[in-house]
């Protein structure tokens, strides 16, 4: 039998925040994969190495975790006053599925440097030394992200002394602005930032009970519940959750029922096909604890503790988009997140996650009973890990 040679597709392997993924220019993809559909999904699955029943991604670029099984497609801007379109695909590990329902806030950091390095930005805008504000259209959710990329000697500055919990080595600081991060649609309460119209709901979850929950759509749809109501302290590390099959099943059940309540899916059966969103997270007041690196974090170092699940597992740090949801909810008195942080109005929050702490700014305003947030701001970092071409068997593309 004769086999066709592998496809060779220009690509860049990048870390952004506490995630990493394979970045493509839209024009470099095979023609069949330049449009949404089965061909694109099949290609990205093969790039990552999914589905993999061994959950190792040995035959692909994925890292067998939700943080490292990601693909990004960047194209010229389709929306006025923007520099690029950014499309994000969360690739499932053990099933043939790419979830396009949300954004990756961590990889958003790397889109700015990628856009500059790949000729999407007018060279006249790039200083010898300074910063370039790359205006990104996040095509999955239709939102603007401004990535402030540091420049040194006319090139993207990647190396620096900015330390980010969850990333081993320091790098240059990149400031992200998530503009108008909340959903603008109409919910039951007149604003879909809270799709149910309430800051706190009683969420009935069969087999688990009725949980108080804050369900918010800012950055990414997220369901917040009290850690204590589930028997947790909020200081748990990955092994405490990911090694407990019963706990993972409980969180997925909460997520599915919350997704229905938020109007994201019509029935529970649809949850398996929308794994990336919503997220489910549990919150608790501050306490002294030790994070995954062995570093001690004092209760006085944070405003609250948050643990969030992504693609069915406890995240090793915090998703960037979930950080936006946390900061937004913390800024609104009466949410479970605000209560865990001590209540009251605030314009920023520092929360503890399994790898350390993170500070995010967000200022909420209430107008005629409707909450809005103009922007959320956080600092991350990004770095090119490898660039060149990814090889994919030719039969990865249908037809």
C-alpha positions as CSV (number, residue, x, y, z in Angstrom):
1,X,0.0,0.0,0.0
2,X,1.3,3.5,-0.9
3,X,1.1,6.3,1.7
4,X,1.2,10.0,0.9
5,X,3.9,12.0,2.5
6,X,3.1,14.1,5.6
7,X,1.7,17.6,5.2
8,X,4.1,20.3,6.3
9,X,2.2,23.3,7.8
10,X,4.0,26.4,9.1
11,X,3.3,26.8,12.8
12,X,4.6,28.3,16.0
13,X,4.5,26.6,19.4
14,X,4.0,29.2,22.1
15,X,3.4,29.6,25.8
16,X,0.9,32.2,26.8
17,X,0.3,32.7,30.5
18,X,0.0,29.3,32.1
19,X,-1.0,27.6,28.8
20,X,0.7,26.6,25.6
21,X,-0.6,25.8,22.2
22,X,0.1,25.5,18.4
23,X,-0.4,28.8,16.6
24,X,-1.2,29.0,12.9
25,X,-1.8,31.8,10.3
26,X,-5.1,31.1,8.6
27,X,-3.5,31.4,5.2
28,X,-1.0,28.7,6.0
29,X,-3.6,26.0,6.7
30,X,-4.6,23.6,3.9
31,X,-7.5,25.0,1.9
32,X,-10.1,22.6,3.4
33,X,-9.1,23.7,6.9
34,X,-9.3,27.4,6.2
35,X,-13.0,27.3,6.8
36,X,-14.8,26.0,9.9
37,X,-16.0,22.4,9.7
38,X,-14.9,18.8,9.9
39,X,-11.7,19.2,7.9
40,X,-10.4,21.9,10.3
41,X,-11.4,19.9,13.4
42,X,-9.8,16.7,12.0
43,X,-6.5,18.5,11.2
44,X,-6.2,20.1,14.7
45,X,-7.1,16.9,16.4
46,X,-4.2,15.2,14.5
47,X,-1.8,18.1,15.3
48,X,-2.5,17.7,19.0
49,X,-2.6,13.9,18.9
50,X,-6.2,13.4,19.9
51,X,-8.1,11.3,20.6
52,X,-5.6,9.5,22.7
53,X,-7.0,6.6,24.9
54,X,-3.6,6.6,26.6
55,X,-4.1,10.3,27.6
56,X,-0.4,11.1,26.8
57,X,-0.4,12.8,23.4
58,X,2.8,10.9,22.5
59,X,2.0,11.2,18.8
60,X,1.1,14.9,18.7
61,X,1.9,18.4,20.0
62,X,-0.5,18.3,22.9
63,X,0.5,17.9,26.5
64,X,-2.4,15.8,27.6
65,X,-3.9,18.5,29.9
66,X,-6.5,21.1,29.3
67,X,-3.7,23.8,29.5
68,X,-1.6,22.2,26.8
69,X,-4.0,20.8,24.3
70,X,-4.9,24.0,22.4
71,X,-4.7,25.5,18.9
72,X,-4.9,29.1,17.8
73,X,-5.7,30.5,14.3
74,X,-4.7,34.1,13.6
75,X,-6.0,36.0,10.5
76,X,-6.2,39.6,9.3
77,X,-8.8,41.5,11.2
78,X,-12.4,41.2,9.9
79,X,-13.7,43.9,12.2
80,X,-12.8,47.6,11.8
81,X,-10.2,49.2,14.2
82,X,-8.6,45.8,15.0
83,X,-5.3,44.3,14.0
84,X,-6.1,40.6,13.9
85,X,-8.8,38.0,14.3
86,X,-8.0,35.3,16.9
87,X,-9.8,32.0,16.9
88,X,-9.2,29.5,19.7
89,X,-9.8,25.7,19.6
90,X,-9.8,23.6,22.8
91,X,-8.9,20.1,21.8
92,X,-10.3,17.2,23.8
93,X,-7.8,14.6,24.9
94,X,-9.7,11.3,24.8
95,X,-12.4,12.1,22.3
96,X,-12.5,13.4,18.7
97,X,-13.8,16.9,19.6
98,X,-12.7,20.5,19.3
99,X,-14.6,23.0,21.4
100,X,-15.0,26.4,19.8
101,X,-17.4,27.8,22.4
102,X,-15.1,30.1,24.3
103,X,-11.8,31.9,24.6
104,X,-8.4,31.1,26.2
105,X,-7.4,34.1,28.2
106,X,-3.9,32.8,28.8
107,X,-3.2,32.2,25.1
108,X,-4.7,35.6,24.3
109,X,-1.4,36.9,25.7
110,X,0.6,35.2,23.0
111,X,-1.6,36.5,20.1
112,X,0.0,40.0,20.4
113,X,3.6,38.8,20.0
114,X,2.6,36.3,17.3
115,X,0.8,39.0,15.3
116,X,3.9,41.3,15.5
117,X,6.3,38.5,14.5
118,X,4.2,37.3,11.6
119,X,3.7,40.6,9.9
120,X,0.1,41.5,10.9
121,X,1.2,44.8,12.4
122,X,2.4,47.8,10.3
123,X,6.2,48.1,11.0
124,X,5.7,51.9,11.3
125,X,3.8,51.2,14.6
126,X,6.7,49.3,16.1
127,X,9.1,51.5,18.1
128,X,12.7,50.8,18.7
129,X,11.9,50.5,22.4
130,X,8.5,50.8,24.0
131,X,5.1,49.0,23.8
132,X,2.7,48.1,21.0
133,X,-1.0,47.9,21.7
134,X,-2.3,45.0,19.5
135,X,-6.1,45.2,19.1
136,X,-7.3,41.6,18.9
137,X,-10.8,40.5,17.8
138,X,-11.6,37.4,19.8
139,X,-13.7,35.6,17.1
140,X,-15.1,32.8,19.3
141,X,-17.0,35.3,21.6
142,X,-17.0,38.5,19.6
143,X,-14.9,40.6,22.1
144,X,-12.0,42.9,21.9
145,X,-8.7,42.2,23.8
146,X,-5.9,44.7,23.8
147,X,-2.5,43.1,24.2
148,X,0.3,45.5,25.3
149,X,3.5,43.9,24.0
150,X,6.9,45.2,25.1
151,X,9.4,45.9,22.4
152,X,13.2,46.1,22.7
153,X,15.4,47.0,19.7
154,X,12.5,46.8,17.4
155,X,11.7,43.2,18.4
156,X,9.2,41.6,20.7
157,X,10.8,41.4,24.2
158,X,10.2,37.9,25.6
159,X,12.8,37.7,28.4
160,X,12.3,39.7,31.6
161,X,11.9,39.5,35.4
162,X,8.1,39.2,35.6
163,X,7.2,36.2,37.6
164,X,3.8,34.4,37.1
165,X,2.7,31.7,39.5
166,X,2.2,28.5,37.5
167,X,5.1,29.3,35.2
168,X,8.6,28.1,36.2
169,X,10.8,30.9,34.7
170,X,10.4,34.7,34.6
171,X,9.7,36.5,31.3
172,X,8.7,40.0,30.1
173,X,5.4,41.3,31.4
174,X,2.5,41.7,29.0
175,X,-0.6,43.6,30.1
176,X,-4.0,42.4,28.8
177,X,-7.1,44.4,28.6
178,X,-10.4,42.5,28.2
179,X,-12.7,45.2,26.9
180,X,-16.4,44.9,27.9
181,X,-15.8,41.3,28.9
182,X,-19.4,40.5,30.0
183,X,-22.1,39.1,27.7
184,X,-24.3,41.9,26.3
185,X,-27.4,39.9,25.6
186,X,-30.7,40.1,27.4
187,X,-31.1,37.8,30.3
188,X,-34.1,37.2,32.6
189,X,-32.9,40.1,34.8
190,X,-32.3,42.5,31.9
191,X,-28.6,41.7,31.5
192,X,-26.9,38.5,30.5
193,X,-23.8,39.1,32.7
194,X,-26.1,37.1,35.0
195,X,-28.1,34.9,32.7
196,X,-30.6,34.0,35.4
197,X,-31.1,37.6,36.4
198,X,-29.8,36.9,39.9
199,X,-26.5,37.4,41.7
200,X,-27.1,34.1,43.6
201,X,-29.4,31.2,42.6
202,X,-30.4,28.0,44.3
203,X,-29.2,25.4,41.8
204,X,-30.8,22.1,42.2
205,X,-28.5,19.2,41.3
206,X,-30.0,15.8,41.6
207,X,-28.0,13.4,43.8
208,X,-26.0,16.3,45.2
209,X,-28.6,18.8,46.6
210,X,-29.5,22.4,46.2
211,X,-26.4,24.6,46.0
212,X,-26.1,28.4,46.2
213,X,-24.4,29.4,43.0
214,X,-23.3,32.6,41.2
215,X,-23.6,32.1,37.5
216,X,-21.9,34.8,35.5
217,X,-20.9,35.3,31.9
218,X,-17.8,37.6,32.0
219,X,-14.6,36.5,30.3
220,X,-16.1,33.0,30.1
221,X,-19.4,31.6,31.5
222,X,-18.6,30.4,35.0
223,X,-20.5,28.7,37.8
224,X,-19.3,29.6,41.3
225,X,-20.2,27.6,44.3
226,X,-19.1,27.6,48.0
227,X,-16.2,25.3,48.8
228,X,-17.6,24.5,52.2
229,X,-20.9,23.4,50.7
230,X,-19.0,20.6,48.9
231,X,-16.8,19.8,51.9
232,X,-13.7,21.6,50.6
233,X,-11.5,24.3,52.1
234,X,-10.6,26.1,48.8
235,X,-6.9,25.2,49.3
236,X,-7.1,21.9,47.5
237,X,-4.4,20.9,45.0
238,X,-4.9,19.0,41.8
239,X,-4.4,15.5,43.2
240,X,-7.1,16.0,45.8
241,X,-9.7,16.5,43.1
242,X,-8.3,14.9,39.9
243,X,-7.5,11.6,41.8
244,X,-11.1,11.4,43.0
245,X,-13.4,10.0,40.3
246,X,-16.5,10.7,42.4
247,X,-15.5,14.3,42.9
248,X,-14.9,14.8,39.1
249,X,-18.3,13.3,38.4
250,X,-20.0,15.6,40.9
251,X,-18.4,18.7,39.4
252,X,-19.4,17.6,35.9
253,X,-23.0,17.1,37.1
254,X,-23.0,20.6,38.6
255,X,-21.5,22.0,35.4
256,X,-24.2,20.4,33.2
257,X,-27.1,21.5,35.4
258,X,-25.6,25.0,35.6
259,X,-25.2,25.2,31.8
260,X,-28.9,24.4,31.4
261,X,-29.8,27.0,34.0
262,X,-27.7,29.6,32.2
263,X,-29.3,28.8,28.9
264,X,-26.1,27.7,27.3
265,X,-27.5,24.3,26.4
266,X,-31.0,23.0,26.0
267,X,-30.7,19.7,27.9
268,X,-28.1,17.8,29.9
269,X,-27.1,15.6,27.0
270,X,-25.6,18.6,25.2
271,X,-23.0,19.1,28.0
272,X,-20.6,16.5,26.6
273,X,-20.4,18.5,23.4
274,X,-19.7,21.8,25.2
275,X,-16.8,20.8,27.4
276,X,-14.9,24.1,27.4
277,X,-17.8,26.2,28.7
278,X,-19.2,26.9,31.2
279,X,-16.4,26.5,33.8
280,X,-17.2,25.5,37.4
281,X,-15.3,26.9,40.3
282,X,-15.4,26.8,44.1
283,X,-14.6,29.7,46.4
284,X,-13.6,30.2,50.0
285,X,-12.3,32.9,52.4
286,X,-8.6,33.3,52.7
287,X,-6.6,30.8,54.9
288,X,-2.9,29.9,55.3
289,X,-2.0,27.2,52.8
290,X,0.7,25.7,50.7
291,X,0.6,25.7,46.9
292,X,1.8,23.1,44.4
293,X,5.4,24.5,44.3
294,X,5.7,24.0,48.0
295,X,5.5,27.8,48.6
296,X,3.5,28.9,51.7
297,X,0.8,31.5,51.1
298,X,-0.6,33.4,54.1
299,X,-4.2,34.3,54.5
300,X,-3.2,37.9,54.4
301,X,-1.6,37.5,50.9
302,X,-5.0,37.0,49.2
303,X,-8.6,38.2,49.2
304,X,-10.1,34.8,48.7
305,X,-9.3,31.3,47.4
306,X,-10.6,29.9,44.1
307,X,-10.2,26.5,42.5
308,X,-11.6,26.0,38.9
309,X,-12.1,23.0,36.7
310,X,-11.3,23.0,33.0
311,X,-12.2,20.1,30.6
312,X,-13.2,17.9,33.5
313,X,-10.1,18.4,35.7
314,X,-8.9,20.8,38.3
315,X,-6.7,23.4,36.6
316,X,-3.1,23.6,37.8
317,X,-3.4,27.4,38.1
318,X,-6.2,29.6,36.7
319,X,-7.6,30.1,33.3
320,X,-7.2,33.7,32.2
321,X,-10.9,34.0,31.2
322,X,-12.0,32.5,34.5
323,X,-9.8,35.1,36.2
324,X,-11.8,37.8,34.4
325,X,-15.0,36.1,35.7
326,X,-13.5,36.1,39.3
327,X,-12.5,39.7,39.2
328,X,-15.9,40.8,37.8
329,X,-17.9,38.8,40.3
330,X,-15.7,40.0,43.1
331,X,-16.4,43.6,42.1
332,X,-20.2,43.1,42.5
333,X,-21.4,43.0,46.2
334,X,-23.7,40.1,46.9
335,X,-22.1,37.4,44.7
336,X,-20.6,34.4,46.3
337,X,-17.2,35.5,45.1
338,X,-17.6,38.9,46.7
339,X,-18.8,37.3,49.9
340,X,-15.8,35.0,50.0
341,X,-13.5,38.1,49.6
342,X,-15.2,39.8,52.5
343,X,-17.9,41.7,50.6
344,X,-18.2,45.3,49.6
345,X,-17.2,47.1,46.4
346,X,-13.7,46.7,45.0
347,X,-11.8,47.5,41.8
348,X,-9.3,44.6,42.0
349,X,-8.9,41.3,43.6
350,X,-5.9,39.0,44.5
351,X,-7.0,35.4,44.7
352,X,-5.2,32.2,45.5
353,X,-5.1,29.3,43.0
354,X,-3.3,25.9,43.1
355,X,0.0,27.4,41.9
356,X,0.0,30.7,43.8
357,X,-1.8,34.0,43.5
358,X,-3.0,36.3,40.8
359,X,-4.2,39.9,40.8
360,X,-6.9,41.1,38.4
361,X,-8.5,44.5,38.1
362,X,-12.1,45.0,37.2
363,X,-14.5,47.8,38.0
364,X,-18.3,47.1,37.9
365,X,-20.9,49.8,37.6
366,X,-24.6,49.4,38.2
367,X,-26.9,51.5,36.0
368,X,-30.7,51.1,36.3
369,X,-30.3,47.7,38.0
370,X,-27.9,46.4,35.3
371,X,-24.3,45.6,36.1
372,X,-21.6,46.4,33.5
373,X,-17.8,46.1,33.5
374,X,-15.9,48.3,31.0
375,X,-12.7,46.2,31.2
376,X,-10.7,43.7,33.1
377,X,-6.9,44.0,33.3
378,X,-4.2,41.5,34.2
379,X,-0.5,40.9,33.6
380,X,0.8,37.7,32.0
381,X,3.8,36.7,29.9
382,X,4.4,34.8,26.6
383,X,7.3,33.1,24.8
384,X,8.0,31.4,21.5
385,X,9.0,27.8,22.3
386,X,9.5,26.5,18.8
387,X,8.8,27.7,15.3
388,X,8.9,26.2,11.9
389,X,6.4,23.6,10.7
390,X,4.2,20.9,12.2
391,X,4.0,17.6,10.3
392,X,0.6,15.8,9.9
393,X,-0.2,12.6,8.1
394,X,-2.0,13.5,4.8
395,X,-5.0,11.3,5.7
396,X,-5.7,13.5,8.7
397,X,-7.9,15.7,6.3
398,X,-11.2,14.0,5.3
399,X,-11.5,13.2,1.7
